[in-house]
Amino acid sequence: MPNLKFVNAEESVDFEGHVDLKEMGDFITFGCRSGKCGICAVRVVSGGDNLSPRTPNEERLFELLEMDDPAVRLACQSRAHGDAVLFEIN
């Protein structure tokens, strides 16, 4: 069973199939949930290949913020389909 580990909370969640990271409100702080504010930014420590590709909303926001680190994602725009370790930035 796939697992998401949240370094800040020192907790993990098992799931089946796919899971939208915006369902992880107990572990990640969310604002707009539409990829416009960046409050839900996380650093992918491992398992980046197990997350959905970046969305156009993520690309737009990171371009505006001049952030080109591929390990930084917006949780509200990401979907996991396998093991990943995440660290909340904010």
Backbone bond lengths (Angstrom), bond angles and torsions (degrees), N, CA, C in turn:
res aa  C-N    CA-C-N  psi(-1)  N-CA   C-N-CA  omega(-1)  CA-C   N-CA-C  phi
1 M - - - 1.447 - - 1.528 108.71 -
2 P 1.350 117.86 129.52 1.467 120.46 -179.95 1.524 112.10 -61.84
3 N 1.336 114.83 155.18 1.453 120.97 -174.92 1.523 110.38 -137.36
4 L 1.334 116.59 136.68 1.458 122.78 170.73 1.515 107.54 -108.95
5 K 1.323 116.48 126.54 1.461 120.42 177.40 1.521 107.83 -111.52
6 F 1.323 115.57 133.67 1.461 122.30 179.10 1.522 107.59 -109.54
7 V 1.325 117.19 107.62 1.460 122.90 -174.64 1.522 111.05 -59.62
8 N 1.337 118.65 -44.42 1.469 121.81 -176.96 1.519 111.36 -60.44
9 A 1.326 115.73 -41.77 1.466 120.33 -176.29 1.528 111.63 -88.70
10 E 1.318 116.30 -8.29 1.467 121.65 -176.60 1.521 110.64 51.03
11 E 1.335 115.70 40.17 1.457 122.09 178.84 1.513 108.67 -133.52
12 S 1.324 115.13 165.35 1.451 119.92 176.52 1.517 109.81 -141.10
13 V 1.339 114.66 161.30 1.457 122.03 -177.93 1.518 108.26 -132.27
14 D 1.319 117.04 127.97 1.460 121.43 172.64 1.517 108.54 -89.51
15 F 1.333 116.64 147.13 1.456 120.20 178.52 1.522 109.56 -149.09
16 E 1.311 115.76 162.85 1.456 121.82 176.79 1.515 108.79 -110.96
17 G 1.310 117.24 141.43 1.463 121.12 177.51 1.505 112.22 71.23
18 H 1.326 116.36 -119.89 1.461 123.48 179.97 1.522 109.35 -118.57
19 V 1.329 115.51 155.08 1.466 119.64 175.80 1.527 108.88 -141.85
20 D 1.338 116.39 132.39 1.459 121.24 173.00 1.517 107.57 -75.49
21 L 1.321 116.46 128.76 1.469 119.06 -178.59 1.519 112.08 -65.00
22 K 1.340 118.07 -21.59 1.464 118.03 178.14 1.523 111.92 -69.46
23 E 1.329 117.79 -5.96 1.463 121.72 172.69 1.532 111.40 -84.03
24 M 1.328 117.76 -1.46 1.454 122.77 -176.25 1.519 111.95 -99.48
25 G 1.328 117.19 41.22 1.457 122.70 -177.70 1.516 114.91 -60.99
26 D 1.325 117.89 -18.23 1.472 119.83 176.67 1.523 111.62 -75.04
27 F 1.342 117.33 -16.17 1.462 121.46 -173.86 1.522 113.37 -119.51
28 I 1.338 117.35 -20.73 1.463 122.36 -175.05 1.528 108.26 -128.01
29 T 1.334 117.11 137.49 1.458 121.98 176.36 1.521 109.01 -82.29
30 F 1.329 116.08 129.97 1.464 120.88 179.49 1.512 110.52 -117.73
31 G 1.336 114.96 152.33 1.459 121.96 174.66 1.518 108.42 -118.60
32 C 1.320 116.98 -98.23 1.461 121.95 -173.54 1.533 113.87 -75.19
33 R 1.307 118.08 -25.28 1.482 124.37 -176.90 1.526 113.46 62.31
34 S 1.320 117.62 18.09 1.459 120.32 179.82 1.530 113.18 -126.33
35 G 1.331 117.13 10.54 1.458 120.53 176.60 1.516 114.91 81.16
36 K 1.315 117.76 21.24 1.460 120.47 -177.28 1.520 114.19 -108.10
37 C 1.348 118.25 -23.06 1.472 119.10 -172.42 1.531 114.20 -104.88
38 G 1.316 119.07 -29.80 1.457 121.67 178.46 1.513 115.32 83.84
39 I 1.324 118.57 2.35 1.463 121.00 -178.59 1.528 111.33 -61.42
40 C 1.316 117.76 -32.11 1.468 121.77 -175.88 1.530 113.36 -89.65
41 A 1.323 117.65 18.78 1.466 120.15 -179.09 1.525 111.20 -60.85
42 V 1.320 114.97 134.65 1.466 121.87 177.63 1.523 108.56 -130.59
43 R 1.316 114.99 152.11 1.464 120.76 172.25 1.521 106.58 -100.10
44 V 1.309 116.05 128.62 1.457 121.31 177.92 1.529 107.05 -84.06
45 V 1.332 115.83 110.15 1.462 121.76 -179.19 1.528 109.64 -77.14
46 S 1.319 116.20 -41.75 1.462 121.71 174.93 1.520 108.92 -156.22
47 G 1.314 116.24 158.57 1.453 121.19 178.37 1.506 114.95 86.26
48 G 1.310 117.81 20.31 1.462 120.82 179.76 1.514 113.18 -57.49
49 D 1.328 116.74 -31.78 1.468 120.41 178.01 1.517 112.05 -68.32
50 N 1.321 117.16 -14.27 1.463 121.75 179.81 1.527 112.83 -94.94
51 L 1.334 116.45 10.75 1.465 121.40 176.24 1.522 109.30 -112.06
52 S 1.320 115.37 154.08 1.461 120.65 176.62 1.535 109.01 -60.94
53 P 1.341 117.07 158.00 1.470 119.64 176.79 1.534 110.67 -64.45
54 R 1.313 115.73 159.15 1.465 120.28 176.38 1.528 109.72 -59.55
55 T 1.333 114.85 142.33 1.462 120.38 178.65 1.532 109.65 -89.49
56 P 1.335 117.59 165.35 1.470 119.63 174.75 1.531 112.18 -58.26
57 N 1.341 117.86 -34.39 1.472 120.33 177.56 1.527 111.08 -62.78
58 E 1.335 116.85 -41.73 1.467 119.86 177.56 1.519 110.43 -63.75
59 E 1.323 116.14 -48.13 1.469 120.33 -178.40 1.526 110.65 -57.76
60 R 1.343 116.66 -43.45 1.468 121.20 -179.37 1.519 111.08 -62.77
61 L 1.343 116.90 -48.65 1.464 120.38 -177.94 1.523 111.32 -64.43
62 F 1.333 117.42 -45.22 1.463 119.80 -178.77 1.530 111.49 -66.33
63 E 1.334 116.67 -31.73 1.462 119.29 175.54 1.534 110.15 -66.51
64 L 1.335 116.89 -44.07 1.469 120.89 177.98 1.523 111.61 -61.45
65 L 1.343 116.93 -37.56 1.463 122.12 -179.23 1.525 112.89 -84.94
66 E 1.337 115.98 -1.70 1.463 122.89 -177.23 1.525 111.64 55.05
67 M 1.335 115.00 44.18 1.472 121.91 176.87 1.518 107.83 -109.15
68 D 1.324 116.79 117.75 1.460 119.19 -179.28 1.523 112.80 -116.10
69 D 1.318 117.17 20.80 1.455 122.15 179.24 1.531 109.64 -80.97
70 P 1.335 118.81 112.42 1.467 120.73 -178.41 1.526 113.59 -66.47
71 A 1.319 117.97 -13.50 1.465 121.05 179.03 1.527 112.15 -81.79
72 V 1.330 117.74 -9.27 1.459 121.19 178.89 1.522 108.45 -94.67
73 R 1.321 115.15 128.90 1.466 122.09 -179.26 1.513 109.97 -133.01
74 L 1.322 115.80 160.04 1.459 121.81 170.42 1.517 106.68 -95.85
75 A 1.320 116.45 120.20 1.466 120.14 -177.70 1.526 111.38 -60.53
76 C 1.327 117.43 -35.33 1.464 120.33 -177.76 1.517 112.50 -66.46
77 Q 1.317 116.97 -16.85 1.464 121.21 -178.02 1.524 111.99 -107.86
78 S 1.325 117.42 2.22 1.463 121.43 -172.42 1.516 112.42 -110.76
79 R 1.315 114.25 148.49 1.456 121.98 177.96 1.532 107.10 -131.59
80 A 1.319 116.54 131.78 1.469 121.05 -179.70 1.525 109.77 -99.80
81 H 1.326 115.23 141.98 1.459 120.69 175.45 1.526 111.76 -129.99
82 G 1.320 115.95 13.56 1.456 122.45 177.67 1.520 110.14 -169.45
83 D 1.320 115.97 -175.46 1.469 121.19 -177.67 1.530 112.06 -58.97
84 A 1.329 115.89 139.71 1.463 121.62 175.41 1.523 108.79 -155.17
85 V 1.325 114.70 150.46 1.465 122.24 174.61 1.518 107.00 -118.68
86 L 1.333 116.60 125.65 1.466 122.36 -174.96 1.524 110.81 -123.56
87 F 1.340 115.08 148.67 1.462 122.16 177.16 1.527 106.50 -128.09
88 E 1.341 116.91 118.83 1.466 120.50 179.53 1.516 109.34 -70.07
89 I 1.318 117.22 127.63 1.459 122.85 -176.22 1.518 111.80 -78.53
90 N 1.318 117.80 -43.94 1.469 121.54 -175.29 1.499 112.30 -77.30
